[in-house]
Amino acid sequence: MAGGYDYIVIGSGSSGAPLAARLSEEPDVRVLLIEAGPPDRHPLQAMPLAFPRLAMGRIGTWQYVSEPEPGLSGRTLPVPRGRTLGGTSSINAMIAIRGNPRDYDDWAAMGLSGWGFAEVLPYFRRLESHWRGTSAWHGGDGPVRIEPMGGPDLLWDETLAAAQDAGIAFNADPNSAEQDGISRMESTVGGGARSSTARAYLRPAARQGNLTIVTGALARRILVERGRAVAVEYGRGEVARAEREIVACGGAINTPQLLLLSGIGPADELRAIGIEPVHDLPGVGRNLIEHPNIINEYDLRENLGLTRHLRIDRAALAAMRWFARQDGPFAQTGTLANLFVRTLPGLDRPDVQMMCLPMSGDARMWLPGLQRSFPARLSARCGFLQPKSRGWIKLRSADPRDPPRIQFNMFAEPDDLAGMIRALQVSRDLYARGPLAGMIVREVKPGGEEDDLADYIRRNAATRSHPVGTCRMGVDEQAAVDAELRVRGIEGLRVADASIMPTITSGNTNLPCIMIGEKAADLIRGRKIPATEATAAHF
C-alpha cells in the first residue's frame, strides 16, 4: 500500500490539474494525482494546429465509440477523450469560451448556492492570463494563457464583413456581459504553444515537492469503509489511502465509470454485471448532455487559407519555424471566429454557435505526386447550444479496462434537430454574403442541391466533444453530488469535472471545467473569494 496522502485526485485533466495544483499550495498538505495516461511529452501536444491529429489519433487519448444512435440512423459516434497529463485540455481545439452568464444563474436558480455567474466569475478571472490584462471581466496573471488568433491566412476581415452584412454585429469580448455576435477566436494558447492545464498548473506545482504525480496508472476503484471513501486502487493493484478526501476528476465519461466500478450507482444495474453495490445512487451515469455538431464547407476559387500550408514541403518548413520560434501557421489553432446567434424571437441568450475555419475539417498533410491534394476550403462547425436530449454512461463489464457504454440519444428531442437546422441555415446565409460569396466556387457540405437538411444532419452530425452532466449537481434524489460537489451518501468523496454540470454551458466546455477545478479547491479548503470581488463586474 502506498504511503498516506491528505488528498487523492483522480484524473489530471481540465479540472483535476488545477485542483491538485491548488491543493498543493499548502506546503504541509500531501497530494497524490493519479493519471491513467502518459506524461504530455509529445511535441504535437504543444503545437496548436496539430490538434485534429491529436484528437482523432492515439497520442494521449481514449478513443471511445458510442452505442448505435437511434436518432442518427443507427450510426455510432467517435468519442475521443484525453488520456495524458492535462487530459482533454492537451488534445482539444483550445477554444476559450466561458458560456453565457445566464447558464450559471440557472444553476443557482436550481438551488445550487454559490454557482451563480457573479460567484464563478472570480474563478474564471483567477485561472487566466488574458491578453487584455486585468479587468472586471478578466485576469491578467493566472496560469492559463489566452490569446487571440490572427494572421492573413485566417481570412478574418472577409468573415467579419460577411457577418455584418448578415446583421451579425461585432462583439469584442463574448466572455463578458453578452455573447451575441461575431468575435475573433480566442484560444488557450500562449506564445504560440498550447496552454493546457498540465503545462499551466502541473509543471509549476510539481516543483513544490508535496505533489506526487503518478502516470500510466488506471484507477480501478475507490474503496469505501463504513460509508467513507478512504483509498484508491489503481495500476496493477496498488492502493493509496487518503486521510482527508478523494476527488474524482476523470470527466463526464470516466468519472461515472469509476464510481460504478466502485459500487456507487444504480444498484440493480451494478448487480446485473456482478458488482456488489456499496451505495445505491441512481443518478450516476445519467443526464449525459452533448452539443451536436454539423459541418458546412465551401470550395474556394483561390489557394487561400491554411490548407496550402499542409503540402508536405511547406508543412516541413512551417513545422521547423514553429519548433524554432513557436510562430507561423502552425502556431494557429485553425479557427478564426466564433459566432453566437439567437435564431428565435424571445430567447434570453444565443441558441446557435458557429466556429469558422479557413480550411476543411478533414484536411491533412499530403505529398505531391503520391497523394491527393486537399482543396482550399472554408468551413464552419455549427451547433445548437441548449440541447434537451439526454443520454447515459453504463459499464460494459466489471473490468476497469473495458471501455464504458456511451449513449447520447442525440436528437431524441425534436427541438434539438430543429435548432441544428437553424444553425445550418445561419451558416449558409453567412457564406452567401459579402466578400465570402465572391471567394467561393460551390458549397461542398451539405451541397447546394441538398434541401432536406434534417436528413443530412441525421446522416452526418457528430458531437462537439463536450460531454457533461453524468454526475450532476442538484438538490433532488437523482442528483449525484450536492452544491459542495460532495457525493451524496458517501463521506470524504467529491466529484469535480464536467460531469457535475446540471445543464450544459452555452459554448465550449474547457474553461468551465478549469473553473470547476479552481472552485473545488476553495470548497475543499473552506475558502471563499470575497463578495466584493465576486460582484465587481457590471452586468
C-alpha positions in Angstrom: 0.0 0.0 0.0 1.3 3.4 -1.0 2.0 6.0 1.7 -0.8 8.0 3.0 -1.9 11.3 1.5 -4.2 14.1 2.6 -5.9 14.3 -0.8 -6.1 12.0 -3.8 -7.2 13.5 -7.1 -8.1 11.0 -9.8 -7.6 12.4 -13.3 -5.3 15.2 -14.4 -7.5 17.0 -17.0 -9.1 20.4 -17.3 -10.4 20.2 -13.7 -8.1 17.7 -12.0 -4.8 19.5 -12.7 -5.9 22.9 -11.3 -7.5 21.2 -8.3 -4.3 19.2 -7.5 -2.1 22.2 -8.0 -4.2 24.5 -5.8 -4.5 21.9 -3.0 -0.7 21.5 -3.0 -0.2 25.2 -2.5 -0.3 24.5 1.2 3.2 23.1 1.9 2.1 20.8 4.7 -0.5 19.0 2.6 0.3 15.8 0.7 -1.5 15.4 -2.6 -1.5 12.4 -4.9 -2.6 12.9 -8.5 -3.4 9.7 -10.4 -3.4 9.8 -14.3 -4.2 6.8 -16.5 -2.2 8.1 -19.4 1.4 9.1 -20.0 3.1 12.5 -19.5 2.3 15.1 -22.1 5.8 15.0 -23.7 4.8 14.5 -27.4 5.8 17.7 -29.3 2.5 17.8 -31.2 0.6 18.2 -27.9 2.1 21.7 -27.7 1.6 22.6 -31.4 -1.8 24.4 -31.8 -2.5 23.4 -35.4 -1.8 19.7 -34.7 -5.0 19.3 -32.6 -7.0 17.4 -35.2 -4.4 14.7 -35.4 -4.2 14.5 -31.6 -8.0 14.4 -31.1 -8.6 11.6 -33.6 -5.3 9.7 -33.1 -3.5 7.6 -30.5 -1.3 10.2 -28.9 -2.6 10.6 -25.3 -6.3 9.7 -26.0 -9.1 7.3 -25.1 -10.8 6.6 -28.5 -14.2 5.6 -27.2 -17.2 4.8 -29.5 -20.8 5.4 -28.7 -23.6 2.9 -28.9 -25.6 3.0 -32.1 -27.6 6.2 -32.0 -31.3 5.8 -32.9 -31.6 9.5 -33.9 -28.6 9.2 -36.3 -29.9 6.2 -38.3 -28.1 3.8 -36.1 -24.6 5.3 -36.6 -22.0 5.1 -33.8 -20.0 8.2 -32.9 -16.3 8.6 -32.1 -15.8 9.9 -28.5 -12.1 11.0 -28.2 -11.1 12.0 -24.7 -7.7 13.0 -23.2 -5.6 10.2 -21.7 -2.4 12.1 -20.7 -1.4 14.8 -18.3 -3.7 17.7 -18.9 -6.5 15.3 -20.1 -8.6 16.7 -22.9 -7.0 20.2 -22.4 -3.9 18.6 -24.0 -5.7 17.4 -27.2 -8.7 19.8 -27.7 -9.2 22.7 -30.1 -8.2 25.2 -27.4 -11.3 27.4 -27.8 -11.6 29.8 -24.8 -15.3 30.4 -24.2 -16.9 30.5 -20.7 -20.5 30.1 -21.7 -23.3 32.5 -21.1 -23.7 34.3 -17.7 -27.3 33.1 -17.6 -26.2 29.5 -17.7 -24.7 29.8 -14.3 -27.5 31.9 -12.9 -29.8 29.0 -14.0 -27.7 26.7 -11.8 -28.1 29.0 -8.8 -31.9 29.1 -9.5 -31.9 25.3 -9.2 -30.9 25.7 -5.6 -27.2 25.3 -6.2 -25.9 28.1 -3.9 -22.5 29.5 -4.9 -22.8 28.7 -8.7 -24.4 31.9 -10.0 -22.3 33.9 -12.5 -21.2 36.5 -10.1 -19.8 33.8 -7.9 -18.0 31.8 -10.6 -16.6 34.9 -12.4 -13.8 35.3 -9.9 -12.6 31.8 -10.7 -12.7 32.4 -14.4 -10.6 35.5 -13.7 -8.2 33.6 -11.4 -7.4 30.9 -13.9 -6.4 33.1 -16.8 -3.6 35.3 -18.0 -5.6 37.2 -20.6 -4.1 39.1 -23.4 -6.3 42.1 -22.5 -4.8 42.2 -19.0 -6.6 42.5 -15.6 -10.1 44.0 -15.6 -13.6 43.4 -14.1 -14.0 40.6 -16.6 -10.6 39.1 -17.0 -7.5 38.0 -15.1 -4.0 39.1 -16.1 -1.7 36.8 -14.1 -3.4 33.4 -13.9 -1.9 30.1 -15.0 -3.7 29.6 -18.4 -2.7 32.0 -21.2 -5.4 33.2 -23.5 -4.6 34.9 -26.8 -6.5 35.9 -30.0 -5.8 34.1 -33.2 -4.6 36.3 -36.1 -2.8 36.4 -39.4 -3.8 36.8 -43.1 -4.4 33.1 -43.6 -7.4 33.2 -41.3 -9.4 35.5 -43.5 -10.9 37.3 -40.5 -11.7 40.6 -42.3 -13.7 38.9 -45.0 -15.6 36.8 -42.5 -16.3 39.8 -40.3 -17.6 41.8 -43.3 -20.0 38.9 -44.3 -21.3 38.6 -40.8 -22.0 42.3 -40.5 -23.8 42.1 -43.9 -25.9 39.3 -42.4 -26.8 41.6 -39.5 -24.5 39.9 -37.0 -22.7 42.6 -35.0 -19.0 42.5 -34.0 -18.5 41.5 -30.3 -15.1 42.4 -28.9 -15.5 40.0 -26.0 -18.0 37.2 -25.9 -16.7 36.3 -22.4 -18.2 39.4 -20.9 -21.8 40.6 -20.3 -23.3 39.3 -23.6 -22.2 36.6 -26.1 -24.1 37.7 -29.1 -22.3 38.5 -32.4 -19.1 37.6 -34.2 -15.8 37.7 -32.3 -12.2 36.9 -33.2 -11.3 33.5 -31.9 -9.5 33.5 -28.5 -7.7 30.3 -27.5 -5.8 28.7 -24.6 -2.5 29.5 -26.4 0.4 31.4 -25.1 3.5 32.4 -27.1 2.5 30.1 -30.0 2.0 27.0 -27.8 -0.9 25.2 -26.2 -1.7 26.3 -22.7 -3.0 23.0 -21.3 -3.7 22.5 -17.6 -0.6 20.2 -17.5 1.6 23.0 -18.8 -0.1 25.8 -16.9 -0.7 24.1 -13.5 1.2 20.9 -13.0 4.7 21.8 -14.2 5.0 24.7 -11.7 3.3 22.7 -8.9 5.4 19.6 -9.4 8.4 21.7 -8.2 6.9 22.2 -4.8 7.7 18.7 -3.5 4.3 17.9 -1.9 2.5 16.9 -5.1 3.1 13.3 -6.2 2.0 12.7 -9.8 1.6 9.1 -10.9 1.1 8.5 -14.7 0.2 5.3 -16.5 -2.0 4.3 -13.6 -5.6 3.4 -14.4 -7.8 4.0 -11.4 -9.7 0.7 -10.8 -12.0 1.6 -7.9 -12.5 3.8 -4.9 -12.5 1.8 -1.6 -15.3 2.7 0.8 -15.3 1.7 4.5 -18.3 2.3 6.7 -19.7 4.9 4.3 -16.5 6.8 3.8 -14.1 6.8 0.8 -10.7 6.0 2.2 -8.5 4.8 -0.6 -8.0 4.3 -4.3 -6.9 1.1 -6.0 -5.0 1.8 -9.2 -2.5 0.4 -11.7 -1.7 -3.2 -11.1 -3.3 -3.3 -7.7 -1.5 -0.5 -5.8 -3.6 1.1 -3.1 -3.2 4.7 -1.8 -5.0 6.0 1.2 -6.5 9.5 1.7 -6.6 11.0 5.2 -9.0 13.8 4.2 -10.7 13.4 0.8 -10.7 11.7 -2.6 -11.8 13.7 -5.6 -12.8 12.1 -8.9 -11.9 14.3 -11.9 -12.0 11.9 -14.8 -14.6 13.8 -16.8 -18.1 13.1 -17.9 -17.2 9.6 -19.3 -14.6 8.3 -16.9 -15.8 9.6 -13.6 -19.2 7.8 -13.7 -17.4 4.7 -14.9 -15.1 4.8 -11.9 -18.0 5.4 -9.4 -19.9 2.5 -10.9 -16.8 0.2 -10.7 -16.6 1.2 -7.1 -20.2 0.1 -6.4 -21.6 3.6 -6.3 -24.6 4.0 -8.7 -27.9 2.3 -9.7 -27.9 -0.8 -7.5 -29.8 -3.1 -9.9 -27.5 -2.3 -12.8 -24.4 -2.9 -10.7 -25.7 -6.3 -9.6 -26.5 -7.3 -13.2 -22.9 -7.1 -14.2 -21.5 -8.7 -11.0 -20.6 -5.7 -8.9 -21.9 -5.6 -5.3 -23.5 -2.2 -4.6 -21.8 -0.1 -2.0 -24.3 2.8 -2.2 -27.4 3.0 -4.4 -27.1 6.3 -6.2 -29.4 6.2 -9.3 -28.1 9.5 -10.8 -24.6 8.2 -11.5 -24.2 7.9 -15.3 -27.5 9.6 -16.2 -28.1 13.0 -17.7 -25.4 12.8 -20.3 -25.6 16.0 -22.4 -23.6 16.8 -25.5 -23.6 19.6 -28.1 -24.4 18.3 -31.6 -22.2 19.4 -34.4 -22.6 19.6 -38.2 -20.0 20.9 -40.7 -20.7 23.3 -43.5 -17.9 23.6 -46.2 -17.2 25.6 -49.3 -14.6 25.3 -52.1 -12.5 28.5 -52.6 -11.6 30.0 -56.0 -8.1 30.7 -55.0 -5.5 28.9 -52.9 -6.2 30.8 -49.7 -6.5 29.9 -46.1 -4.4 27.4 -44.1 -4.8 24.3 -46.3 -1.9 25.3 -48.6 0.5 25.1 -45.7 -0.3 21.3 -45.4 1.6 20.3 -48.6 4.4 18.3 -47.1 7.3 20.6 -48.2 5.5 23.7 -46.9 4.4 21.8 -43.8 8.0 20.9 -43.0 9.1 24.5 -43.3 6.2 25.6 -41.1 7.0 22.9 -38.5 10.6 23.9 -38.4 9.6 27.5 -37.9 7.3 26.5 -35.1 9.9 24.4 -33.4 12.5 27.2 -33.7 10.3 30.2 -32.8 6.8 28.9 -32.0 5.2 31.2 -34.6 3.9 30.9 -38.1 1.0 28.9 -39.5 1.4 26.0 -37.0 1.1 28.4 -34.1 -2.6 29.0 -35.0 -5.4 26.7 -33.9 -7.0 26.9 -37.3 -10.2 28.5 -36.1 -10.7 32.2 -36.9 -14.0 33.3 -35.4 -16.8 32.5 -33.0 -20.4 33.5 -33.8 -23.2 33.4 -31.3 -26.7 34.0 -32.7 -30.3 33.9 -31.4 -32.4 32.3 -34.1 -35.9 32.6 -32.5 -37.7 35.6 -31.0 -37.9 35.9 -27.2 -34.7 34.0 -26.4 -32.7 35.3 -23.5 -29.3 34.1 -24.9 -27.9 32.7 -28.1 -29.0 29.3 -29.1 -26.6 28.7 -32.0 -22.8 28.8 -32.1 -20.7 28.7 -35.3 -16.9 28.3 -35.4 -15.3 29.4 -38.7 -12.2 27.8 -40.1 -10.1 28.8 -43.2 -9.7 25.1 -44.1 -11.7 21.9 -44.4 -12.5 19.8 -41.4 -10.6 16.7 -42.8 -7.6 18.4 -44.3 -4.3 16.6 -43.7 -0.7 16.8 -44.9 -0.1 15.5 -48.5 2.8 14.7 -50.8 2.6 16.0 -54.4 2.6 13.1 -56.9 1.8 10.4 -54.4 -1.3 11.7 -52.5 -4.3 13.7 -53.5 -4.1 17.4 -52.5 -6.7 18.9 -50.2 -8.6 21.7 -51.9 -8.6 25.2 -50.4 -11.9 25.5 -48.4 -13.8 27.4 -45.8 -15.7 25.6 -43.2 -18.0 26.2 -40.2 -18.8 23.9 -37.3 -22.4 24.6 -36.5 -24.0 23.6 -33.2 -27.2 24.0 -31.1 -26.3 25.3 -27.6 -29.2 24.1 -25.4 -30.0 20.5 -26.3 -32.8 18.8 -24.5 -31.8 15.2 -25.3 -30.3 13.2 -22.5 -28.1 10.1 -22.7 -26.2 7.8 -20.3 -23.0 6.1 -19.4 -23.1 2.5 -18.3 -20.5 -0.2 -17.6 -19.7 -2.8 -20.2 -18.4 -5.2 -17.6 -16.8 -5.2 -14.2 -13.3 -4.9 -15.8 -12.0 -1.3 -15.5 -10.0 -1.9 -18.7 -13.2 -2.3 -20.7 -14.5 1.0 -22.3 -17.8 2.1 -20.9 -21.0 2.1 -22.9 -22.0 5.6 -24.1 -25.4 6.6 -25.4 -26.0 10.2 -26.3 -29.6 9.8 -27.6 -28.8 12.6 -30.0 -32.0 14.2 -31.4 -34.3 12.2 -29.2 -35.9 15.6 -28.6 -37.3 17.2 -31.8 -36.3 20.7 -30.7 -32.6 19.8 -30.9 -32.9 18.8 -34.6 -34.9 21.9 -35.3 -32.1 24.0 -33.7 -29.5 22.3 -35.8 -31.4 23.1 -39.0 -31.5 26.8 -37.9 -27.7 26.7 -37.2 -27.0 25.4 -40.7 -29.3 28.0 -42.2 -27.4 30.7 -40.4 -24.1 29.4 -41.7 -25.4 29.2 -45.3 -26.6 32.7 -45.1 -23.2 33.9 -43.8 -21.2 32.4 -46.6 -23.6 33.7 -49.3 -22.8 37.3 -48.3 -20.2 40.0 -48.9 -16.6 39.1 -49.8 -17.0 35.5 -48.8 -19.6 34.9 -51.6 -17.1 36.2 -54.2 -14.4 33.9 -52.9 -16.5 30.7 -53.1 -16.9 28.3 -56.0 -19.6 26.0 -54.5 -21.0 24.5 -51.3 -19.5 21.1 -50.7 -21.2 20.2 -47.4 -24.2 19.7 -47.4 -24.0 20.6 -51.1 -26.1 23.2 -52.8 -28.6 20.7 -54.0 -29.2 19.3 -50.5 -32.5 20.7 -49.3 -33.5 18.0 -46.8 -31.4 19.4 -44.1 -32.9 17.2 -41.4 -31.9 14.1 -43.2 -28.4 15.5 -43.9 -27.9 16.3 -40.3 -29.1 12.9 -39.1 -26.7 11.2 -41.6 -23.7 13.4 -40.7 -24.0 15.0 -37.3 -21.4 14.3 -34.7 -20.5 15.6 -31.2 -18.5 18.7 -30.3 -16.6 16.7 -27.7 -18.5 18.5 -24.9 -19.9 15.6 -22.8 -21.2 16.8 -19.4 -23.8 16.1 -16.7 -23.3 12.4 -15.8 -22.8 13.1 -12.0 -24.8 16.2 -11.9 -25.2 18.6 -9.0 -28.6 19.0 -7.6 -30.9 19.1 -4.5 -33.2 16.2 -5.6 -32.8 12.4 -5.2 -31.5 12.0 -8.8 -28.5 14.3 -8.2 -25.2 12.6 -7.7 -23.5 15.4 -5.9 -24.5 18.5 -3.9 -23.5 22.1 -4.4 -20.3 21.5 -2.5 -19.5 18.7 -5.0 -19.8 16.0 -2.3 -21.1 12.6 -3.5 -24.5 12.1 -1.9 -24.3 9.4 0.8 -20.5 8.9 0.8 -18.3 10.8 3.2 -14.8 12.0 2.0 -15.6 11.8 -1.7 -16.3 14.6 -4.2 -16.5 15.0 -7.9 -15.0 18.0 -9.7 -15.2 17.9 -13.5 -17.7 18.3 -16.4 -19.9 15.6 -15.0 -21.2 17.8 -12.2 -22.9 20.3 -14.6 -26.7 20.0 -14.3 -27.1 21.6 -17.7 -24.6 22.3 -20.5 -23.0 25.7 -20.8 -23.6 27.7 -24.0 -20.3 27.2 -25.7 -17.1 25.2 -25.4 -16.6 23.5 -22.1 -12.8 23.6 -21.4 -12.8 26.9 -19.5 -15.8 26.0 -17.4 -14.1 22.7 -16.4 -11.0 24.6 -15.3 -13.2 27.0 -13.3 -14.8 24.0 -11.6 -11.3 22.7 -10.6 -10.4 26.1 -9.2 -13.7 26.5 -7.3 -13.5 22.9 -6.0 -10.1 23.7 -4.4 -11.7 26.5 -2.4 -14.7 24.4 -1.5 -12.4 21.7 -0.1 -10.2 24.2 1.8 -13.2 26.1 3.1 -12.3 29.3 1.4 -14.4 31.8 -0.5 -13.4 34.7 -2.7 -14.7 37.9 -1.1 -18.1 39.0 -2.2 -16.8 42.5 -3.2 -14.5 40.8 -5.8 -17.2 38.4 -6.9 -19.6 41.3 -7.8 -17.0 43.5 -9.4 -18.4 43.1 -12.9 -21.3 45.2 -14.1 -24.0 43.3 -15.9 
